Amino acid sequence: MIMYSPLENIKIKFRIDIKNVLYVNSIMDSYEGVGIVRTLDSSKGQVAVYTSGSMCKQALDVLENLRKEGLSIKDLEVDRTSDVDYY
């Protein structure tokens, strides 16, 4: 895994079944400060979790645990970003 500076903005992009977006959002919200979930393209189930470099591993761990629960998470990509929507 690439190491990010703690203050960098990170976007974790992936695809899921659109019916699971609310569930992923609820789980991520329960880990206060780990990340913010945004739907990028609902017709394709493209979702992103915006997080910081210091919380990236925790956000990825949450997604991995959701996978282990049986949630289908596909095409996961992690990258630095300057577009962060905190609202």
BELDACOR-V755924 format. One record per residue. N is the residue number from 1. SS is DSSP state (2 for helix, 1 for strand, 0 for the rest). Layout:
# BELDACOR-V755924
n->N ss->SS
n->N ss->SS
This chain:
# BELDACOR-V755924
n->1 ss->0
n->2 ss->0
n->3 ss->0
n->4 ss->0
n->5 ss->0
n->6 ss->0
n->7 ss->0
n->8 ss->0
n->9 ss->1
n->10 ss->1
n->11 ss->1
n->12 ss->1
n->13 ss->1
n->14 ss->1
n->15 ss->1
n->16 ss->0
n->17 ss->0
n->18 ss->2
n->19 ss->2
n->20 ss->2
n->21 ss->2
n->22 ss->2
n->23 ss->2
n->24 ss->2
n->25 ss->2
n->26 ss->2
n->27 ss->2
n->28 ss->2
n->29 ss->2
n->30 ss->2
n->31 ss->0
n->32 ss->0
n->33 ss->0
n->34 ss->0
n->35 ss->0
n->36 ss->1
n->37 ss->1
n->38 ss->1
n->39 ss->1
n->40 ss->1
n->41 ss->1
n->42 ss->0
n->43 ss->0
n->44 ss->0
n->45 ss->0
n->46 ss->1
n->47 ss->1
n->48 ss->1
n->49 ss->1
n->50 ss->1
n->51 ss->1
n->52 ss->1
n->53 ss->0
n->54 ss->0
n->55 ss->0
n->56 ss->2
n->57 ss->2
n->58 ss->2
n->59 ss->2
n->60 ss->2
n->61 ss->2
n->62 ss->2
n->63 ss->2
n->64 ss->2
n->65 ss->2
n->66 ss->2
n->67 ss->2
n->68 ss->2
n->69 ss->2
n->70 ss->0
n->71 ss->0
n->72 ss->0
n->73 ss->0
n->74 ss->1
n->75 ss->1
n->76 ss->1
n->77 ss->1
n->78 ss->1
n->79 ss->1
n->80 ss->1
n->81 ss->0
n->82 ss->0
n->83 ss->0
n->84 ss->0
n->85 ss->0
n->86 ss->0
n->87 ss->0
